[in-house]
Structure formats: structure tokens, C-alpha cells
Amino acid sequence: MYISRPWAVPVSGFIDDVVLWAFVDTLGWKKGLLDAYASTVNDWDVVGGHKTYILTSGVLVTGYHKNEPDRAIDETTPSPPRAPAFQGYADLEKHALTSYTDKLTSIVIRPSAVYGRAGRINVPESYFAQAQQDKLVIKGNPRRLFAQIHVDDLADVYVKAVRAGRRVNGEAFNISSFTPFAVEDVALKASKAAGFKGAVEYREFDPTDLLASSGNRNIIVNPQKAVDVLGWLPRRAPFLDEVEIHYEAWKAAQPHHHHEAKPASKPETDSASK
């Protein structure tokens, strides 16, 4: 399968009675997969009588306040006309949320920018990689805010959504910590932790970039629905509070990284034996 965006990664796997698929570029394939899975569940004598389907989307697929750039978005935010790519994902979400049956619970989870656990595709950690190449490029409005979520807190959402079961059937959840950060602050502090001392290049988004349509606006997310409905709370520290720790974890996870063995110390000579 060809994936043209580094942050659109397919995840396919079964965990007990749960199936998880992250969104990919092959939207038609994904819709067909969901339909086939729902049909199989309905025709199959399911042990326990019930399965849960979770579609991982993203907060960029949800709506935004066109005339109120500093206002947080939630699951009720109206959607202005989207770029074609995001409209496709929105259509897939709608299909997923209306595909539930008495044997299939269908849920959509929309993470914001994920960080932590030495993630190689995470947006904040991407600045470590740039710094290692002795460059730093900040695209779009450098002072725009974007929401973040630690991967551990995101994982907790999935656990709580599965446990909620039919109670959250047909629901979508926007997931984020309560503290968004400016892109420039994340880029500068992350690159500094990685030892970058060069000049920063500020650049507009390429018109062909999938993020070009949303790259200059704030992405501020209100996750209160997940708090109220799932009993979830983000507990991990913000990225900037532990940027040095995240850098060390990222560095240790790189394929080329290795720990150099310290030379063995020479045994001390007992002067009395001479």
C-alpha cells in the first residue's frame, strides 16, 4: 500500500473484540474494508455478541471557527468548506459513524499532534530530525497554535472508549491536552535541545502540501467531551516541559544510534607489590 503522507500511517490489528484502523490515503479501500467488516460481524455469531470498530482520524478533519481564530474547536464546531483531501476523510468519518449495528459499535477518535515515546513520525519530534541535519525550517505562520497529545494519554482514550462500548456508539471524540503551543516555540526549543546553532528558515507552505489549507490557522482543541463522557484526563507533561527527555528518547530510538562502550579502566597497580 502506498502512503504519501508520513503522518498517515495504517494500523491494522485485533485486540480482543476491537479492530483499529488509522486513516490512510486510499479512502475508497478503507470504506470498502469497513463495509466488509461490518457485514462479517452481522453475519457471524460473534462471541460475546458485540465488536467495536474505532476509526482514527484527526482534528484537522473537524470544523473550525473561520471568523474566530482563537476559539477552541469541539465536536459541535460547524465545518466551513474543506480542502478536497480533508473532505474525503470527513466523508469517511460520517460513513463510519453511521455503520454501527446491534452487533457493531463504531467510534471515531481524532487525535491532535502526537508526541512522546520516541515517535519517528510525530510533529514535535520532527524538529529533532531537522536539527540533526543542521537545518531548521518553520512553515506557515510561526506563531500559530497547535494542539498536542502525549501518546500515552491517547492510548488511554482508546481503552476508555472500548470499555464504554455501546454507550458511545456513533460518537466522535477530539483528543488533545488543554495547552496548545506556538509552532515556533516548539521548533526552537526542540532544535536547541538537539544542539542546533544555525539560522532558522521561515517558509510558506507549498500549495501542494496537504497542510497548506490549514497551516496558517490556530488548531486549538477542547477535549471536554472525552473528559465528560469517557472519564478521561490527559496526565502526561506537555512536550515543552520535558523537551530534553523527549530528545534523548528520540535519539536513542534512531536506527543509526548506538551507545559507545567506555574504555575499560586500567587496573590500579599495588605499589607495595613492586
C-alpha positions as CSV (number, residue, x, y, z in Angstrom):
1,M,0.0,0.0,0.0
2,Y,1.3,3.4,-0.9
3,I,1.2,6.1,1.8
4,S,2.1,9.5,0.5
5,R,2.0,11.4,3.9
6,P,4.4,10.5,6.6
7,W,1.8,11.1,9.4
8,A,-1.0,9.0,7.7
9,V,0.1,5.6,8.9
10,P,-2.2,2.5,8.6
11,V,-2.7,0.5,11.7
12,S,-4.4,-2.9,11.3
13,G,-4.8,-5.3,14.2
14,F,-7.2,-7.0,16.6
15,I,-7.2,-6.6,20.3
16,D,-9.7,-9.0,21.8
17,D,-13.0,-7.7,20.5
18,V,-11.6,-4.5,19.0
19,V,-10.5,-3.6,15.5
20,L,-8.4,-0.4,14.9
21,W,-7.6,1.2,11.5
22,A,-6.0,4.5,11.1
23,F,-6.9,6.7,8.2
24,V,-4.9,6.4,5.0
25,D,-4.9,8.0,1.6
26,T,-6.8,5.0,0.0
27,L,-10.2,6.2,1.2
28,G,-12.2,4.1,-1.2
29,W,-10.3,1.0,0.0
30,K,-10.9,2.0,3.6
31,K,-14.7,2.4,3.1
32,G,-14.9,-1.0,1.5
33,L,-12.9,-2.5,4.3
34,L,-15.3,-1.1,6.9
35,D,-18.4,-2.3,4.9
36,A,-16.9,-5.8,4.6
37,Y,-16.0,-5.9,8.3
38,A,-19.5,-4.7,9.4
39,S,-21.1,-7.3,7.1
40,T,-19.0,-10.1,8.5
41,V,-19.8,-9.1,12.1
42,N,-23.5,-9.0,11.4
43,D,-23.5,-12.4,9.6
44,W,-21.2,-14.1,12.2
45,D,-22.3,-15.5,15.5
46,V,-19.9,-13.2,17.4
47,V,-18.6,-14.5,20.7
48,G,-20.0,-12.0,23.3
49,G,-22.4,-10.7,20.7
50,H,-20.5,-7.5,20.0
51,K,-17.5,-5.9,18.4
52,T,-16.1,-2.4,18.5
53,Y,-14.7,-0.6,15.5
54,I,-12.5,2.5,16.0
55,L,-11.6,4.8,13.2
56,T,-8.6,7.0,13.9
57,S,-9.0,10.3,12.1
58,G,-7.5,13.6,13.1
59,V,-8.5,17.1,14.5
60,L,-7.7,18.7,11.1
61,V,-10.7,16.8,9.7
62,T,-13.2,18.5,12.1
63,G,-14.6,22.0,11.7
64,Y,-13.1,25.3,12.7
65,H,-14.3,28.9,13.5
66,K,-13.5,30.8,10.4
67,N,-14.0,34.2,11.9
68,E,-12.8,33.4,15.5
69,P,-9.3,32.1,15.1
70,D,-8.6,31.9,18.8
71,R,-11.7,29.9,19.7
72,A,-11.3,26.2,20.5
73,I,-13.0,23.6,18.4
74,D,-15.0,20.7,19.7
75,E,-17.2,18.0,18.2
76,T,-20.1,20.5,17.5
77,T,-18.0,23.1,15.6
78,P,-19.5,23.8,12.2
79,S,-17.5,22.9,9.2
80,P,-16.7,25.5,6.5
81,P,-15.9,24.2,3.1
82,R,-12.9,21.9,3.4
83,A,-10.0,21.2,1.1
84,P,-10.7,18.1,-1.1
85,A,-8.3,15.9,0.9
86,F,-9.9,16.6,4.2
87,Q,-13.4,16.4,2.8
88,G,-12.7,12.8,1.8
89,Y,-11.7,12.0,5.4
90,A,-14.8,13.8,6.7
91,D,-17.0,11.6,4.4
92,L,-15.2,8.5,5.7
93,E,-15.9,9.6,9.3
94,K,-19.6,10.1,8.5
95,H,-19.8,6.6,6.9
96,A,-18.1,5.0,10.0
97,L,-20.3,6.8,12.5
98,T,-23.5,5.6,10.7
99,S,-22.3,2.0,10.2
100,Y,-23.0,0.7,13.7
101,T,-25.5,-2.1,14.3
102,D,-26.7,-4.1,17.3
103,K,-23.5,-6.2,17.0
104,L,-21.0,-3.4,16.0
105,T,-20.1,-0.3,17.9
106,S,-18.5,2.3,15.7
107,I,-16.4,5.2,17.1
108,V,-14.2,7.9,15.7
109,I,-11.2,9.3,17.6
110,R,-9.5,12.4,16.3
111,P,-6.0,13.0,17.9
112,S,-4.2,16.3,17.7
113,A,-0.4,16.3,17.1
114,V,1.0,13.3,18.9
115,Y,4.3,13.3,20.8
116,G,6.2,11.0,23.1
117,R,7.7,7.5,23.2
118,A,10.4,8.5,20.7
119,G,7.9,8.7,17.9
120,R,9.5,8.9,14.5
121,I,6.6,10.5,12.7
122,N,5.4,12.8,15.4
123,V,5.2,16.5,14.5
124,P,7.1,17.9,17.6
125,E,9.9,15.3,17.3
126,S,10.3,16.1,13.6
127,Y,12.3,19.2,14.7
128,F,14.9,16.9,16.3
129,A,15.5,15.3,12.9
130,Q,15.9,18.7,11.2
131,A,18.4,19.8,13.8
132,Q,20.4,16.7,13.3
133,Q,20.7,17.7,9.7
134,D,21.9,21.1,10.7
135,K,18.8,22.9,9.4
136,L,15.6,24.3,10.8
137,V,12.6,25.2,8.6
138,I,9.4,26.6,10.1
139,K,6.5,26.6,7.7
140,G,3.4,28.8,7.7
141,N,2.6,31.2,10.4
142,P,5.2,30.6,13.1
143,R,3.0,31.9,15.9
144,R,0.0,29.8,15.1
145,L,-1.0,27.5,17.9
146,F,-1.5,23.8,17.6
147,A,-2.9,21.2,20.0
148,Q,-0.8,18.3,21.2
149,I,-1.4,15.0,23.0
150,H,1.1,12.5,24.5
151,V,0.8,9.0,23.0
152,D,0.2,7.5,26.5
153,D,-2.8,9.8,27.1
154,L,-4.0,9.0,23.6
155,A,-3.8,5.3,24.3
156,D,-5.9,5.8,27.4
157,V,-8.6,7.2,25.3
158,Y,-8.8,4.0,23.2
159,V,-9.0,1.9,26.4
160,K,-11.8,4.0,27.8
161,A,-13.7,4.2,24.5
162,V,-13.7,0.4,24.3
163,R,-14.8,0.0,27.9
164,A,-17.7,2.5,27.2
165,G,-18.9,0.2,24.4
166,R,-22.5,0.8,23.2
167,R,-22.8,3.9,25.4
168,V,-20.6,5.8,22.9
169,N,-21.9,4.2,19.7
170,G,-21.7,6.6,16.8
171,E,-19.7,9.2,18.7
172,A,-16.6,11.1,17.7
173,F,-14.0,12.5,20.2
174,N,-11.5,15.3,19.6
175,I,-8.4,14.5,21.7
176,S,-5.9,17.0,23.0
177,S,-4.2,18.2,26.1
178,F,-5.6,21.5,27.4
179,T,-2.4,23.5,26.5
180,P,-1.7,24.3,22.8
181,F,1.7,25.7,21.9
182,A,3.1,28.0,19.2
183,V,4.8,26.2,16.4
184,E,7.8,28.5,16.7
185,D,8.3,27.8,20.4
186,V,8.2,24.0,19.8
187,A,10.6,24.2,16.9
188,L,13.1,26.5,18.6
189,K,13.2,24.6,21.9
190,A,13.3,21.2,20.3
191,S,16.1,22.2,18.0
192,K,18.0,23.8,20.9
193,A,17.8,20.5,22.8
194,A,19.2,18.7,19.8
195,G,22.2,21.1,19.7
196,F,21.2,23.2,16.7
197,K,23.0,26.5,16.5
198,G,22.3,27.5,12.9
199,A,19.9,30.0,11.3
200,V,16.2,29.4,11.1
201,E,14.5,29.5,7.8
202,Y,10.9,30.7,7.7
203,R,8.9,29.5,4.7
204,E,5.3,29.4,3.4
205,F,3.6,26.1,2.8
206,D,3.9,24.6,-0.6
207,P,0.5,24.8,-2.2
208,T,0.6,21.1,-2.9
209,D,1.2,20.3,0.8
210,L,-1.8,18.7,2.5
211,L,-1.4,21.1,5.4
212,A,-1.4,24.2,3.2
213,S,-5.1,24.8,3.7
214,S,-4.9,24.7,7.5
215,G,-1.3,25.5,8.1
216,N,-1.7,29.2,9.0
217,R,-4.6,28.9,11.4
218,N,-4.7,28.0,15.1
219,I,-5.6,24.4,16.0
220,I,-7.0,24.8,19.5
221,V,-8.9,21.8,20.7
222,N,-11.4,21.4,23.5
223,P,-11.3,17.7,24.6
224,Q,-14.1,18.2,27.2
225,K,-16.4,15.7,25.6
226,A,-13.9,12.9,26.2
227,V,-13.5,14.1,29.8
228,D,-17.2,14.2,30.4
229,V,-18.3,11.1,28.5
230,L,-15.3,8.7,28.9
231,G,-13.9,9.9,32.2
232,W,-10.6,10.6,30.6
233,L,-8.0,13.2,31.5
234,P,-4.6,13.9,29.9
235,R,-1.9,13.3,32.6
236,R,1.4,13.5,30.8
237,A,3.5,16.6,31.0
238,P,3.4,19.0,27.9
239,F,6.1,18.4,25.3
240,L,8.0,21.7,26.1
241,D,8.1,20.8,29.8
242,E,10.2,17.7,29.1
243,V,11.8,18.5,25.7
244,E,15.2,17.3,26.8
245,I,13.8,14.0,27.9
246,H,11.9,13.6,24.6
247,Y,15.1,14.4,22.6
248,E,17.1,11.7,24.4
249,A,14.3,9.2,23.8
250,W,14.1,10.1,20.2
251,K,17.9,10.0,19.7
252,A,18.1,6.5,21.4
253,A,15.4,5.2,19.0
254,Q,17.2,6.2,15.8
255,P,18.4,3.3,13.7
256,H,21.9,4.7,13.4
257,H,22.3,5.4,17.1
258,H,24.5,3.3,19.3
259,H,26.0,3.6,22.7
260,E,29.7,3.7,22.6
261,A,31.3,1.5,25.1
262,K,33.5,3.2,27.6
263,P,37.2,2.0,27.5
264,A,38.0,-0.3,30.3
265,S,39.9,1.3,33.1
266,K,43.3,0.1,33.8
267,P,43.7,-1.9,37.0
268,E,45.4,0.0,39.7
269,T,48.9,-1.1,40.5
270,D,49.6,-2.0,44.1
271,S,52.7,-0.1,44.9
272,A,53.5,-2.4,47.7
273,S,53.9,-5.3,45.3
274,K,56.7,-3.5,43.4
